[in-house]
Amino acid sequence: MPRRAAAAANKRRATDEDDKSTMSKRTKPNKSEESEGWEEHFNGDLLVYKKDMEGREKIAGYDMDSTLITTKSGKVFAQNYDDWMILYSEIPGKLKQLHKDGYKIVIFTNQAGISKGKQTVSGIQNKICNIIQRLGVPIQVFVSTGKGKWRKPCTGMWEFLQEEANGGVAVDMSKSMYIGDAAGRPAEGKKKKDFSSNDRLFALNLGISFYTPEEHFLGVKTQKFNMPEFDPRAVDDSLKLFDPPTTKVPKFKTEVVVLVGFPGAGKSFLAESHFAPLGYVVANRDTVGTWQKCVSILEKSVQEGKHVLIDNTNPDVESRKRYVTAAKKMNIPIRCFILNVSKDHARHNNKFREFSGADHSKVSDMIFHSYGSKYKEPSTAEGFEDIVRVNFVPKFRTKEDEEFYKMFLLEK
């Protein structure tokens, strides 16, 4: 895995949700010499324009929609490939001056509508070429067509620029900057909140200066913004695994432990790395198929004098009661271990697993929301001998994995 470290913005953004039917009715974009120079990389996941453009040490990077352009129609999303206009009259002059001052002007844009079939590669390419022609300044472009490491806030597009598309010139990050409208700004007056934070987080992951279009082109003062609830940089690997730290595993001659936590909270890793080596039989509903089979494994294992770990999400009293009832019926103590991982932390873990190629099925946001709505705090009143908190203490295979994990991976 490689190293990765505006007013009415929501009304003006024309990206992933462009309607396919209206796009098909677009007028034919102007053909120009700029239509040459496009390359597809990584099976079309990344489109690059002017890959061999002259390298420069200073990069002025820009998002495209609602940063350099807006819709002529005034609609939230572009009605066709010609439905655009330059956002501010100050933009062409600003870009030309930056280019004159030694900056390489680069667009980094997410266009997942291509992978969803709502846009075409040729349509986006011609639109971008016409925009560049209107701006009147040399611009290099990187387009992420779907999901994955190329999509902001992941830094894949920038890394490709540094490694493959800057003519061997090293980028001076301290002199480079990125400008975008997805900045995590809250609602203010009639202005809606930003639809995401992915532009700000993209710059933060890279360690370069960030500005909103208003700050950069209009000179307005620094605008208010909200950071994500979960900050991966704050993960502390020095914590004790259990709270209380005096927790014994196992505590009884024969016992049942029920895990509780979001998908992606680290339950299976805990089961495999900590409990299984101590002789616990692990029962996982995702593996065996039903909770009834998990109960059967519990009963059989306890009869053989073995400890049992129930590796499921178990968000509510009803789901936990199945195992409490079975354990009590056999007069075996049962304990509850709660993973100290928030929803957004778990979503981050899930995204990290996707990008790292770990053997896990993708978990949708709907499943995370469902768990959160069902969750009831476990208590000893349910029949548990004790309640133990499990801190998230990450273990990374490589330094590269750790650096990637501590980047912001969620757009919102």
C-alpha positions as CSV (number, residue, x, y, z in Angstrom):
1,M,0.0,0.0,0.0
2,P,1.6,3.3,-1.1
3,R,2.1,6.2,1.5
4,R,-0.8,8.5,1.8
5,A,-0.8,10.2,4.4
6,A,-18.2,28.8,0.3
7,A,-21.5,30.7,0.1
8,A,-24.3,28.3,-1.0
9,A,-21.7,25.6,-1.6
10,N,-24.3,22.9,-1.4
11,K,-26.5,24.6,-4.0
12,R,-23.7,24.9,-6.5
13,R,-21.8,21.7,-6.3
14,A,-21.9,19.6,-9.6
15,T,-20.2,16.3,-8.9
16,D,-21.2,12.8,-8.1
17,E,-25.0,13.3,-8.2
18,D,-25.3,14.7,-11.7
19,D,-28.3,13.2,-13.4
20,K,-27.5,10.8,-16.2
21,S,-30.6,11.6,-18.3
22,T,-29.9,15.3,-18.3
23,M,-26.3,14.7,-19.1
24,S,-27.2,12.7,-22.1
25,K,-29.0,15.8,-23.5
26,R,-26.0,18.1,-23.2
27,T,-24.9,20.1,-26.2
28,K,-21.7,18.9,-27.7
29,P,-18.7,20.5,-26.0
30,N,-16.3,22.5,-28.1
31,K,-13.4,20.6,-29.5
32,S,-10.0,22.1,-29.1
33,E,-6.4,21.3,-29.0
34,E,-6.9,20.9,-25.2
35,S,-8.9,17.7,-25.7
36,E,-5.6,15.9,-26.3
37,G,-3.4,14.9,-23.4
38,W,-5.7,12.7,-21.3
39,E,-4.4,9.4,-19.8
40,E,-6.2,6.7,-17.9
41,H,-4.4,5.0,-15.0
42,F,-5.3,2.1,-12.7
43,N,-8.1,0.7,-14.8
44,G,-9.7,4.1,-15.2
45,D,-9.9,4.9,-11.5
46,L,-7.6,7.9,-12.1
47,L,-7.7,10.2,-15.1
48,V,-4.7,12.5,-15.7
49,Y,-4.5,15.5,-17.9
50,K,-1.1,16.9,-19.1
51,K,0.9,14.3,-17.1
52,D,4.1,15.5,-18.7
53,M,3.5,19.2,-17.9
54,E,6.6,21.1,-16.6
55,G,7.4,20.3,-13.0
56,R,7.4,23.0,-10.4
57,E,8.3,22.9,-6.7
58,K,5.3,25.0,-5.7
59,I,1.8,23.6,-6.2
60,A,-1.5,25.6,-6.1
61,G,-4.1,22.8,-6.0
62,Y,-7.8,23.4,-6.5
63,D,-11.1,21.5,-6.3
64,M,-13.2,22.2,-9.4
65,D,-16.9,22.4,-8.7
66,S,-18.0,25.3,-6.5
67,T,-14.4,26.3,-6.2
68,L,-13.4,27.3,-9.8
69,I,-16.8,27.0,-11.4
70,T,-20.5,27.0,-10.5
71,T,-23.7,26.2,-12.5
72,K,-25.1,28.7,-15.0
73,S,-28.5,27.3,-14.4
74,G,-28.4,28.1,-10.7
75,K,-29.3,24.5,-10.0
76,V,-27.6,22.4,-7.3
77,F,-26.2,20.0,-9.9
78,A,-25.2,20.7,-13.4
79,Q,-27.9,20.0,-15.9
80,N,-25.5,19.1,-18.7
81,Y,-21.8,19.3,-19.5
82,D,-22.2,23.0,-20.6
83,D,-23.9,24.1,-17.5
84,W,-21.0,25.9,-15.9
85,M,-19.5,29.3,-15.4
86,I,-16.5,30.7,-13.6
87,L,-17.4,31.1,-10.0
88,Y,-15.7,34.5,-9.4
89,S,-14.5,37.1,-11.9
90,E,-11.3,37.3,-9.9
91,I,-10.3,33.6,-10.6
92,P,-8.6,33.9,-14.0
93,G,-6.4,36.8,-12.9
94,K,-5.5,35.1,-9.6
95,L,-4.4,31.9,-11.4
96,K,-2.4,33.7,-14.0
97,Q,-0.5,35.6,-11.3
98,L,0.2,32.4,-9.3
99,H,1.5,30.8,-12.5
100,K,3.7,33.8,-13.2
101,D,5.0,33.6,-9.6
102,G,6.2,30.0,-10.2
103,Y,3.2,27.9,-9.0
104,K,2.0,24.9,-10.9
105,I,-1.8,25.1,-11.1
106,V,-3.4,21.7,-10.5
107,I,-7.0,20.6,-10.3
108,F,-7.9,17.6,-8.0
109,T,-11.5,16.6,-8.4
110,N,-13.7,13.7,-7.2
111,Q,-16.1,12.6,-10.0
112,A,-17.6,9.4,-8.8
113,G,-20.5,10.0,-11.1
114,I,-18.4,8.3,-13.8
115,S,-18.1,5.0,-12.0
116,K,-21.9,5.2,-11.2
117,G,-22.7,5.6,-14.8
118,K,-24.2,9.1,-14.3
119,Q,-21.4,10.8,-16.3
120,T,-19.1,9.8,-19.1
121,V,-15.3,10.0,-19.2
122,S,-15.4,11.9,-22.5
123,G,-18.0,14.3,-21.2
124,I,-16.0,15.2,-18.1
125,Q,-12.8,15.4,-20.1
126,N,-14.2,17.8,-22.6
127,K,-15.9,19.9,-19.9
128,I,-12.6,20.3,-18.1
129,C,-10.7,21.2,-21.2
130,N,-13.2,23.9,-22.0
131,I,-12.9,25.3,-18.4
132,I,-9.1,25.4,-18.8
133,Q,-9.4,27.2,-22.1
134,R,-11.7,29.8,-20.5
135,L,-9.3,30.3,-17.6
136,G,-6.4,30.9,-20.0
137,V,-3.6,29.4,-17.9
138,P,-1.8,26.0,-18.1
139,I,-3.5,23.6,-15.7
140,Q,-2.7,19.9,-14.8
141,V,-5.7,17.8,-13.8
142,F,-6.3,14.7,-11.7
143,V,-9.8,13.1,-11.7
144,S,-10.8,10.4,-9.3
145,T,-13.6,8.5,-11.0
146,G,-14.9,6.4,-8.1
147,K,-14.0,5.3,-4.6
148,G,-10.7,4.3,-3.1
149,K,-7.3,5.7,-2.4
150,W,-7.5,8.2,-5.3
151,R,-10.6,9.9,-3.9
152,K,-10.2,12.9,-1.6
153,P,-9.5,13.1,1.3
154,C,-7.1,10.2,0.6
155,T,-4.0,11.5,-0.9
156,G,-3.5,9.2,-3.9
157,M,-3.9,11.9,-6.6
158,W,-1.3,14.1,-5.0
159,E,1.1,11.2,-4.5
160,F,0.8,10.4,-8.2
161,L,1.6,14.0,-9.0
162,Q,4.7,13.9,-6.9
163,E,5.9,10.5,-8.1
164,E,4.8,10.4,-11.7
165,A,3.7,13.7,-13.0
166,N,6.0,16.5,-11.9
167,G,8.9,15.9,-14.1
168,G,11.1,14.7,-11.2
169,V,10.9,18.0,-9.4
170,A,10.4,17.7,-5.7
171,V,7.4,19.5,-4.3
172,D,8.0,22.0,-1.5
173,M,5.0,21.3,0.7
174,S,5.7,24.4,2.9
175,K,5.1,26.6,-0.2
176,S,2.2,24.7,-1.6
177,M,-1.5,25.1,-0.9
178,Y,-4.9,23.6,-1.6
179,I,-8.3,25.4,-2.1
180,G,-11.7,23.8,-2.0
181,D,-15.3,24.4,-0.9
182,A,-15.8,21.1,1.1
183,A,-14.4,22.7,4.2
184,G,-16.6,21.6,7.1
185,R,-18.2,25.0,7.6
186,P,-21.4,25.2,9.7
187,A,-24.7,26.7,8.5
188,E,-24.7,30.5,8.9
189,G,-27.7,32.6,8.2
190,K,-29.2,31.5,4.9
191,K,-26.1,29.6,4.0
192,K,-26.3,25.9,4.4
193,K,-23.5,23.9,6.0
194,D,-20.8,22.4,3.7
195,F,-21.8,19.0,2.4
196,S,-18.5,17.5,3.7
197,S,-15.0,18.3,4.9
198,N,-13.0,16.3,2.3
199,D,-11.1,19.3,0.8
200,R,-9.9,20.6,4.1
201,L,-9.0,17.0,5.2
202,F,-7.2,16.4,2.0
203,A,-4.9,19.4,2.7
204,L,-4.6,18.4,6.3
205,N,-3.6,14.8,5.3
206,L,-0.9,16.3,3.0
207,G,0.3,18.9,5.6
208,I,-0.2,21.9,3.3
209,S,-2.0,25.2,3.7
210,F,-5.8,25.2,3.0
211,Y,-8.1,28.0,2.0
212,T,-11.8,28.2,1.0
213,P,-12.6,29.8,-2.4
214,E,-13.8,33.0,-0.5
215,E,-10.6,33.2,1.5
216,H,-8.3,32.6,-1.5
217,F,-10.0,34.5,-4.3
218,L,-12.0,37.2,-2.4
219,G,-9.7,37.8,0.6
220,V,-12.4,37.2,3.3
221,K,-11.2,36.5,6.8
222,T,-10.7,32.9,7.9
223,Q,-14.1,31.2,8.0
224,K,-15.4,29.1,10.9
225,F,-15.3,25.3,10.5
226,N,-15.9,22.1,12.4
227,M,-13.4,19.3,12.6
228,P,-14.7,15.7,12.4
229,E,-15.7,14.0,15.7
230,F,-13.0,11.4,15.3
231,D,-9.4,12.4,14.9
232,P,-7.2,9.4,13.9
233,R,-4.1,11.3,14.9
234,A,-5.2,11.2,18.5
235,V,-5.3,7.4,18.7
236,D,-3.2,6.4,21.7
237,D,-1.4,3.1,21.6
238,S,0.0,3.5,25.1
239,L,-3.4,2.8,26.8
240,K,-4.0,-0.3,28.8
241,L,-6.2,-2.8,26.9
242,F,-8.8,-3.2,29.6
243,D,-10.6,-0.7,31.9
244,P,-10.3,-1.4,34.7
245,P,-6.7,-2.3,34.1
246,T,-6.8,-5.0,36.8
247,T,-9.2,-7.1,34.7
248,K,-8.4,-10.8,34.6
249,V,-8.9,-12.9,31.6
250,P,-10.0,-15.5,32.3
251,K,-11.5,-14.7,35.7
252,F,-13.4,-17.9,36.3
253,K,-12.6,-21.6,35.9
254,T,-15.0,-21.7,33.0
255,E,-16.7,-18.5,31.6
256,V,-18.6,-16.9,28.8
257,V,-17.6,-13.5,27.5
258,V,-20.0,-11.4,25.3
259,L,-18.4,-8.7,23.2
260,V,-20.4,-5.5,22.4
261,G,-19.4,-3.0,19.8
262,F,-19.9,-1.4,16.4
263,P,-18.9,-3.3,13.2
264,G,-15.2,-2.3,12.7
265,A,-14.6,-1.7,16.4
266,G,-11.9,-4.4,16.5
267,K,-13.9,-7.3,18.1
268,S,-12.6,-10.0,15.8
269,F,-9.0,-8.8,16.1
270,L,-9.4,-8.9,19.9
271,A,-10.9,-12.4,19.7
272,E,-8.1,-13.7,17.6
273,S,-5.2,-12.0,19.2
274,H,-6.1,-12.0,22.8
275,F,-8.9,-14.5,23.7
276,A,-8.3,-17.4,21.3
277,P,-4.6,-17.8,22.4
278,L,-5.9,-18.2,26.0
279,G,-8.1,-21.1,25.0
280,Y,-11.5,-19.4,24.4
281,V,-13.7,-20.9,21.7
282,V,-14.8,-18.1,19.5
283,A,-18.4,-18.1,18.2
284,N,-19.1,-15.5,15.5
285,R,-22.5,-15.2,13.9
286,D,-21.0,-13.9,10.6
287,T,-19.1,-17.2,10.4
288,V,-21.6,-19.8,11.6
289,G,-24.7,-18.1,10.2
290,T,-27.2,-17.7,13.1
291,W,-27.3,-16.7,16.8
292,Q,-28.8,-20.1,17.5
293,K,-25.7,-21.8,16.2
294,C,-23.6,-19.5,18.4
295,V,-25.7,-20.6,21.4
296,S,-25.1,-24.3,20.4
297,I,-21.3,-23.7,20.3
298,L,-21.6,-22.0,23.7
299,E,-23.4,-25.0,25.2
300,K,-21.2,-27.6,23.7
301,S,-18.0,-25.8,24.6
302,V,-19.0,-25.2,28.2
303,Q,-19.9,-28.8,28.6
304,E,-16.4,-29.6,27.6
305,G,-15.0,-27.2,30.2
306,K,-13.9,-24.5,27.7
307,H,-14.2,-20.8,27.9
308,V,-16.4,-19.2,25.2
309,L,-16.3,-15.8,23.5
310,I,-19.3,-14.4,21.6
311,D,-17.9,-12.3,18.8
312,N,-21.0,-10.3,17.6
313,T,-22.1,-6.7,17.8
314,N,-24.8,-7.5,20.5
315,P,-26.2,-3.9,20.6
316,D,-29.3,-4.4,22.7
317,V,-30.6,-6.3,25.7
318,E,-32.5,-8.8,23.5
319,S,-29.5,-9.9,21.5
320,R,-27.4,-10.3,24.7
321,K,-30.1,-12.1,26.6
322,R,-29.8,-15.2,24.4
323,Y,-26.3,-15.9,25.7
324,V,-27.0,-14.8,29.3
325,T,-29.9,-17.2,29.4
326,A,-27.9,-20.1,28.0
327,A,-25.0,-19.4,30.5
328,K,-27.2,-19.1,33.5
329,K,-29.0,-22.3,32.6
330,M,-25.7,-24.1,32.8
331,N,-24.7,-22.2,36.0
332,I,-21.7,-20.6,34.2
333,P,-20.6,-17.0,34.9
334,I,-21.0,-14.6,31.9
335,R,-19.2,-11.3,31.4
336,C,-19.6,-8.4,29.1
337,F,-16.7,-6.6,27.3
338,I,-17.6,-3.3,25.6
339,L,-15.3,-2.0,22.8
340,N,-14.6,1.7,23.5
341,V,-15.0,2.8,19.9
342,S,-17.3,5.5,18.6
343,K,-19.4,5.2,15.4
344,D,-17.0,7.4,13.4
345,H,-14.0,5.6,14.8
346,A,-15.5,2.3,13.7
347,R,-16.3,3.8,10.2
348,H,-12.7,4.9,9.9
349,N,-11.5,1.4,10.8
350,N,-13.7,0.0,8.2
351,K,-12.4,2.4,5.6
352,F,-8.9,1.6,6.5
353,R,-9.6,-2.2,6.1
354,E,-11.0,-1.5,2.7
355,F,-8.0,0.4,1.5
356,S,-5.5,-2.0,3.1
357,G,-7.0,-5.0,1.3
358,A,-7.8,-6.8,4.6
359,D,-10.2,-9.7,4.1
360,H,-13.4,-8.1,5.4
361,S,-16.7,-7.4,3.7
362,K,-17.6,-3.8,3.2
363,V,-19.9,-2.4,5.9
364,S,-22.4,0.3,4.7
365,D,-23.2,3.4,6.7
366,M,-26.7,2.1,7.1
367,I,-25.4,-0.7,9.2
368,F,-23.5,1.7,11.5
369,H,-26.6,3.9,11.9
370,S,-28.7,0.8,12.6
371,Y,-26.3,-0.3,15.4
372,G,-26.4,3.1,16.9
373,S,-30.2,3.3,17.0
374,K,-30.4,-0.2,18.6
375,Y,-27.7,0.3,21.2
376,K,-28.5,0.0,24.9
377,E,-25.7,0.3,27.4
378,P,-25.0,-3.1,29.0
379,S,-25.5,-3.4,32.8
380,T,-24.9,-6.1,35.4
381,A,-28.7,-6.1,35.9
382,E,-28.9,-8.2,32.7
383,G,-27.1,-11.0,34.5
384,F,-23.4,-10.2,33.8
385,E,-20.9,-10.8,36.5
386,D,-19.0,-7.6,35.4
387,I,-18.7,-5.0,32.7
388,V,-15.3,-4.4,31.2
389,R,-14.3,-1.6,28.8
390,V,-11.9,-2.5,26.0
391,N,-9.7,0.4,24.8
392,F,-8.6,0.6,21.1
393,V,-4.9,-0.1,21.2
394,P,-3.8,-0.4,17.5
395,K,-1.1,-2.7,16.3
396,F,0.3,-2.0,12.8
397,R,2.2,-4.3,10.5
398,T,4.3,-1.5,9.1
399,K,5.1,2.1,9.6
400,E,3.4,2.8,6.3
401,D,0.2,1.3,7.7
402,E,0.4,3.5,10.8
403,E,0.9,6.6,8.8
404,F,-2.0,5.8,6.6
405,Y,-4.3,4.9,9.5
406,K,-3.6,8.3,11.1
407,M,-4.9,10.2,8.1
408,F,-8.5,11.3,7.8
409,L,-10.2,8.8,5.6
410,L,-13.9,9.8,6.0
411,E,-15.4,12.6,3.9
412,K,-18.1,13.3,6.5
